[in-house]
Amino acid sequence: MKKLLFAVMLMSCSFSVFSQELKQVHAPDALPGVEPEMLTPAYWISLQDNPDAVIMTPGEIAAFNEKNRTREVVFRDYYGRPNPLERQFAETLMKGPVMHLLEPLNLPERLPADSLRVRLKLNMEWLYSRDFYDNRNAPYDDSMRQRIVNDMDIDSIPDEIVRRYGIVVKRADVRHYPTAVPGFSETKWELDFFQATALYTGNPVAVIHRSKDGAFLYVESPVSRGWVAAETIAFAKKDEIRAIIENPDFLMATGDKITVWGDPSFTDFCQYLYCSATVPLLKMNSSFYIVRLPYRKPEGSLGMTEAYVKPDADVHIGYLPYTKRNVITQYFKLLNLPYGWADQQNKRDCSGIQRVVLCCFGIKTGRHPSFILSSSDHQYFVNPDLTAEEKKAEIAKLDPIITLAGNSGHIVMYLGKARNGQQYFYHQGGWGYDADGVHYIVNRVSINSFDHQWYDVNRPNVFTTFKK
């Protein structure tokens, strides 16, 4: 069966089930209830009372991040029901992604082996606990699973692990297993359950294990533990890495991706920098930015080279000021981008979109919806017993643009009330909707009305505002 090029929302959010009997068409750019002018950042900026007011200063953002490093996550009662952020929270942590962001360079040099062995064995058990399908839509049989387990090389882990430190030199997938072959959840959807998240150029890591064939390294990164391709990591001393990642003079990608070139005439392609990735800035003029680009030498050590970025590239020197104008502008640069589960295939999922936009302002969060929605003191839980109209009235009291919403299965941005009096969400969703005997494929970053079935007002349970 040919794999469809769209995914389906999982976990706690309901969705319209795809039927092969329905005619499939692309959903319109403006979904039902969305007016064309709403697809521009200028429309939403014009609705803000003071779009250039600074919501948090760099110092306040630093304090916000520091608080989250040790934040106690308590799942309080939710109107007599299970807390909507608790589902799969512990399970996700065990697989690798982290709520409290790690600082790899501050981790101790030595690590008892038991913690790694336990984590890898839990992932090994998960590998055998359900069906997975590869990129041929062939189910994983025991021999395929055994090859993955052999490559995990658990038996070679020493009793005491000595951490090695490195830096990501190009975008890297974090995998639950040492393989680039997908582990799709089923044959209808491109949901690669072997994918944990993505790392970007300049992210620090601690390396604590390697696959038997040496092609993958098991790393501890700020947002997740997991396997990454060895070719994406360069080893270095901690002070060398700190000199790069703590350099106050850096250039940040503020578009979906920007090109880095090896020469000032822009003919020698080096790599893409993806949104929120940073590299040290050496100088700039009217012709180009000159940056220091990390790379992996043949033996695996860190090298640095001068590289070039076009003067009109979508970049910013340092983090962006945290204002509603800038937040809206950043979000709308990513409008209509295709869906990618756990940031697979150089794409982003619902939480990936939110995470990279926040990161453009220096706000650091984990990658899971529950992690992001637990990253601020300003939480509002919607009473599920309210009517749709009562929910709209309650949500209208919240601060739009800087408020995210959802549950453990999905996360959206609350755009606020439009000129027509209706309220809207902005989000990345890997599914579609049925109407009048037609299945409309969305599977991209979109805006939708509170009243539309694609993601209506009854879906999100928790609203979290990102402010001091």
C-alpha positions in Angstrom: 0.0 0.0 0.0 1.5 3.3 -1.0 2.3 5.5 1.9 0.3 8.6 2.1 2.1 11.9 2.3 0.3 13.1 5.4 0.2 12.1 9.0 -2.6 11.9 11.6 -2.8 13.5 15.0 -2.3 10.9 17.7 -2.7 10.7 21.4 -5.5 12.6 23.0 -6.8 14.8 20.2 -9.6 13.5 18.1 -9.4 13.6 14.3 -11.4 12.7 11.2 -10.4 9.2 10.1 -9.3 9.0 6.5 -11.3 6.8 4.3 -10.1 5.6 0.9 -13.7 6.0 -0.3 -13.5 9.8 0.0 -12.0 11.9 -2.7 -8.8 13.5 -1.6 -8.0 17.1 -2.3 -5.6 19.7 -0.9 -7.3 21.9 1.7 -7.5 25.6 0.6 -4.8 28.0 1.7 -7.4 29.8 3.8 -9.3 27.1 5.7 -13.0 27.5 6.2 -13.7 30.5 8.4 -10.3 32.0 7.6 -10.2 35.2 5.5 -7.2 35.6 3.1 -5.9 38.7 4.8 -5.5 36.7 8.0 -2.7 34.8 6.4 -0.4 37.8 6.7 1.5 38.9 9.7 0.4 42.5 9.2 -3.2 41.6 9.9 -2.4 40.2 13.4 0.2 42.8 14.2 -2.4 45.5 13.6 -4.7 44.0 16.2 -2.2 44.3 19.0 -2.4 47.2 21.4 1.3 47.7 21.7 3.1 45.2 19.4 6.6 46.6 20.1 6.4 46.4 23.9 9.1 44.1 25.3 7.4 41.2 27.0 10.6 39.9 28.7 14.1 41.4 28.5 17.1 39.2 27.8 17.8 39.1 31.5 14.3 38.1 32.4 14.4 35.4 29.7 17.7 34.0 31.2 15.9 33.9 34.6 12.9 32.2 33.0 15.2 29.5 31.4 17.1 29.0 34.7 13.8 28.5 36.6 12.8 25.8 34.1 16.0 23.8 34.6 14.8 22.8 38.0 11.0 23.4 37.7 8.9 20.9 39.7 6.2 19.6 37.5 3.1 18.8 39.5 0.0 17.5 37.7 -2.8 19.1 39.7 -6.3 18.0 39.6 -8.2 18.7 36.4 -11.8 19.0 37.2 -11.9 15.4 38.5 -10.3 14.1 35.4 -6.8 12.9 34.5 -4.5 15.9 34.0 -4.3 16.5 30.2 -0.5 17.1 30.4 0.3 13.9 32.3 -0.5 11.4 29.6 2.7 9.8 28.2 4.8 12.3 30.2 6.9 9.7 32.1 7.0 7.3 29.1 8.4 10.1 26.9 11.1 10.9 29.5 12.2 7.3 29.6 12.6 7.2 25.8 15.0 10.1 25.8 13.4 13.6 25.4 13.8 15.8 28.5 11.6 18.3 30.3 14.4 20.0 32.3 17.0 20.9 29.6 20.4 19.4 30.0 23.6 21.3 30.1 25.9 18.7 28.5 29.1 20.5 29.3 28.2 20.7 33.0 27.5 17.0 33.3 30.1 15.1 35.4 33.0 13.5 33.5 32.0 10.0 34.7 28.7 8.2 34.6 27.7 4.9 36.2 26.8 2.5 33.4 23.5 1.2 35.0 21.5 4.3 34.0 22.4 4.0 30.4 21.9 0.2 30.4 18.4 0.6 31.9 17.4 3.2 29.3 18.7 1.2 26.4 17.0 -1.9 27.6 13.7 -0.1 28.0 13.9 1.1 24.5 14.8 -2.4 23.4 11.7 -3.7 25.1 9.6 -1.1 23.3 11.1 -2.2 20.0 9.6 -5.7 20.6 6.3 -4.5 22.1 4.5 -3.4 19.0 4.5 -3.5 15.2 6.8 -1.2 13.2 7.2 -0.8 9.4 10.2 0.3 7.4 10.3 2.6 4.4 9.1 -0.3 2.2 6.0 -0.7 4.4 7.5 -4.0 5.4 6.9 -5.0 9.0 9.9 -5.4 11.2 10.5 -9.1 11.9 12.6 -10.5 14.7 15.8 -10.6 12.6 15.4 -6.8 11.8 14.8 -6.0 15.4 17.8 -8.2 16.4 20.1 -6.3 14.0 19.1 -3.0 15.8 19.7 -4.5 19.2 23.1 -5.8 18.1 24.0 -2.4 16.9 23.0 -0.9 20.3 26.0 -3.0 21.7 24.7 -2.9 25.2 27.1 -5.6 26.4 30.2 -3.5 25.6 29.1 -0.6 27.9 31.8 -0.4 30.6 30.9 -0.3 34.3 31.9 3.4 34.4 31.4 5.6 31.4 33.7 8.5 30.6 31.8 11.2 28.8 33.3 12.8 25.7 32.1 16.2 24.7 31.2 17.5 21.3 29.2 19.9 19.2 26.7 19.4 16.4 28.2 20.5 13.1 25.1 20.1 11.0 21.4 19.4 11.6 21.1 16.0 13.2 18.2 13.6 13.8 18.0 12.2 17.3 16.9 8.6 17.1 15.6 6.1 19.6 17.7 3.4 17.9 21.0 3.5 15.9 19.5 3.4 12.5 18.3 5.9 9.9 15.7 3.4 8.6 12.3 4.6 9.8 10.0 2.7 12.2 6.6 3.8 11.0 3.7 3.3 13.4 1.5 1.8 10.6 1.3 1.7 6.8 -1.1 4.6 6.3 0.9 7.4 8.0 4.4 8.6 7.8 4.9 8.7 11.6 8.5 7.6 12.2 8.3 6.4 15.8 12.1 5.8 15.9 12.5 9.6 15.6 12.9 11.5 18.9 13.7 15.1 17.7 16.3 17.1 15.9 19.4 19.0 16.9 20.8 22.0 15.2 24.3 23.4 14.3 26.0 24.6 17.4 24.1 22.4 20.0 26.5 20.9 22.6 26.4 17.2 23.4 28.0 14.7 25.7 28.7 11.4 24.1 28.4 8.3 26.3 28.2 5.3 23.9 28.5 4.3 20.2 26.9 1.8 18.0 28.8 -1.4 17.1 29.5 -0.2 13.6 30.5 3.3 14.8 27.9 5.0 12.5 25.9 6.3 15.5 26.7 8.0 18.8 24.5 8.0 21.8 24.4 11.5 23.1 23.0 13.7 25.9 21.9 16.9 24.3 20.0 19.8 25.8 16.6 18.5 24.6 17.0 14.7 24.4 19.1 11.7 24.9 19.4 9.4 21.9 21.3 8.2 18.8 22.7 10.6 16.2 24.8 10.0 13.1 28.4 10.2 14.1 29.2 12.4 11.1 27.2 15.2 12.6 29.3 15.4 15.8 32.8 16.9 16.3 34.7 16.2 19.5 36.4 19.0 21.4 37.5 20.1 24.8 34.7 21.7 26.8 36.4 25.2 26.8 36.6 25.0 23.0 32.9 24.3 22.8 32.0 27.0 25.3 33.9 29.5 23.2 31.5 28.8 20.4 28.2 28.4 22.1 28.7 31.2 24.7 30.0 33.7 22.2 27.8 36.8 22.6 28.4 37.7 18.9 26.4 35.2 16.9 24.3 35.1 13.8 21.0 33.3 14.1 18.8 31.8 11.3 15.4 33.4 11.6 13.9 31.9 8.4 12.9 28.3 7.9 16.5 27.6 6.7 19.3 29.8 5.4 22.3 28.8 3.2 25.9 29.0 4.4 28.5 29.2 1.7 32.2 28.4 1.6 33.2 31.4 -0.5 32.3 35.0 -0.8 31.0 34.5 -4.3 28.3 32.1 -3.0 29.1 29.2 -5.3 30.4 26.6 -2.7 27.5 25.3 -0.7 28.4 24.3 2.9 25.1 23.6 4.7 21.7 24.9 5.7 21.2 26.6 9.1 17.7 25.9 10.3 15.5 28.3 12.2 17.0 29.3 15.5 20.5 27.7 14.8 23.4 30.0 15.6 27.1 30.3 14.6 29.7 32.8 15.8 29.8 36.0 13.8 33.2 37.4 12.7 32.2 40.5 10.8 29.7 41.8 8.3 29.6 44.3 5.5 27.3 45.1 2.6 28.5 42.1 0.7 28.2 39.2 3.2 28.3 38.0 6.8 31.5 36.1 7.7 30.8 33.4 10.3 32.8 30.7 12.0 31.4 27.3 11.0 32.2 24.2 12.9 33.0 21.0 11.0 34.1 17.5 11.8 37.6 16.5 10.8 38.2 13.1 9.3 39.3 11.7 12.7 36.3 13.2 14.4 37.8 16.3 16.1 36.4 19.8 15.8 37.6 22.2 13.1 36.4 25.7 12.4 36.4 27.5 9.1 35.3 30.8 7.8 32.0 30.7 5.9 29.7 33.3 4.3 26.0 34.2 4.5 24.3 36.5 2.0 23.6 40.0 3.2 19.8 39.6 2.5 19.5 36.2 4.2 16.8 35.8 6.8 19.1 36.1 9.8 19.5 38.2 12.9 22.6 39.2 15.0 21.8 37.9 18.4 18.4 36.9 19.7 15.3 38.8 18.6 13.7 41.2 21.0 10.7 39.4 22.6 7.8 41.5 21.3 4.5 40.5 19.8 5.4 42.1 16.5 8.5 39.8 16.3 6.7 36.8 17.5 4.0 37.1 14.9 6.6 37.8 12.2 8.5 34.7 13.1 5.5 32.4 13.1 4.3 33.6 9.8 7.6 32.9 8.1 6.8 29.2 8.8 3.2 29.3 7.6 2.3 26.5 5.1 5.5 24.4 5.8 4.8 20.7 5.6 4.4 18.5 8.7 7.2 16.2 10.0 6.6 14.0 13.0 9.2 14.7 15.7 11.0 16.9 13.1 11.6 14.0 10.8 12.8 14.7 7.2 14.1 18.2 7.9 10.6 19.3 8.8 8.8 20.1 12.1 5.8 18.9 14.0 3.4 20.8 16.3 5.9 21.2 19.1 8.9 21.6 16.8 7.3 24.8 15.3 6.7 26.3 18.8 10.1 25.3 20.1 12.1 27.0 17.3 10.1 30.2 17.4 10.5 30.5 21.2 14.2 29.8 20.7 14.6 32.8 18.3 14.0 34.9 21.4 16.3 32.9 23.7 13.5 31.0 25.4 14.5 27.4 25.7 12.0 24.5 26.2 11.8 20.8 25.7 10.2 19.3 22.5 7.1 17.5 23.8 3.8 19.5 24.1 3.5 18.7 27.8 7.0 19.9 28.4 6.4 23.2 26.6 3.0 23.8 28.3 4.7 23.1 31.7 7.4 25.7 31.1 5.7 28.8 32.6 3.9 29.7 35.9 1.1 31.2 33.9 -1.2 28.3 33.2 -5.0 28.2 32.7 -7.0 25.0 32.7 -10.2 25.1 30.7 -13.2 23.5 32.4 -14.3 20.8 30.0 -17.9 21.1 31.2 -18.2 24.6 29.8 -20.1 25.1 26.5 -18.1 26.1 23.5 -19.3 29.7 23.8 -18.3 29.8 27.5 -14.9 28.4 26.6 -14.4 31.1 24.0 -15.3 33.8 26.6 -12.8 32.4 29.1 -10.0 32.1 26.5 -10.7 35.7 25.3 -9.3 36.9 28.7 -5.9 35.4 27.9 -3.0 37.2 26.3 -2.9 36.2 22.6 0.3 35.6 20.5 2.4 34.7 23.6 0.0 32.0 24.8 0.3 28.4 23.7 -2.4 25.8 24.2 -3.1 22.1 23.9 -2.5 18.9 25.9 -0.1 16.0 25.8 -1.0 15.2 22.2 -0.9 18.6 20.4 0.1 22.2 20.9 -1.0 25.4 19.2 -0.6 29.2 19.5 -3.5 31.3 20.4 -3.7 34.0 17.8 -6.6 35.8 19.5 -9.8 37.5 18.2 -9.9 38.7 14.6 -11.8 41.7 13.3 -14.8 39.5 12.5 -15.1 38.7 16.2 -14.0 35.0 15.8 -11.0 33.5 17.6 -8.2 31.6 15.9 -5.3 29.2 16.4 -2.0 28.9 14.6 -0.4 25.5 14.5 1.3 22.7 12.7 -1.1 19.7 12.2 -0.4 16.5 10.4 -3.9 15.5 9.5 -6.9 16.7 7.6 -10.7 16.9 7.8 -13.8 15.5 6.0 -16.5 17.7 4.5 -19.3 16.9 2.0 -17.8 13.6 1.1 -14.3 14.9 0.5 -11.2 14.5 2.5 -9.2 17.7 2.7 -5.5 17.2 3.3 -4.0 19.9 5.5 -0.7 18.5 6.8 1.0 21.8 7.1 1.3 24.9 9.3 -2.1 26.7 9.2 -4.5 29.0 10.8 -8.0 27.8 11.8 -11.1 29.2 13.4 -12.2 28.0 16.9 -15.4 26.8 15.2 -13.8 24.6 12.5 -13.5 20.9 13.0 -9.8 20.7 12.1 -9.0 21.9 15.6 -11.9 23.5 17.4 -12.2 25.2 20.8 -13.0 21.9 22.5 -9.6 20.4 21.8 -7.1 22.3 23.9 -7.3 21.8 27.7 -4.3 23.9 28.9 -3.3 27.5 28.0 0.2 28.6 29.0 1.4 32.2 28.6 5.1 32.9 28.2 5.9 35.9 30.3 7.7 36.7 33.5 
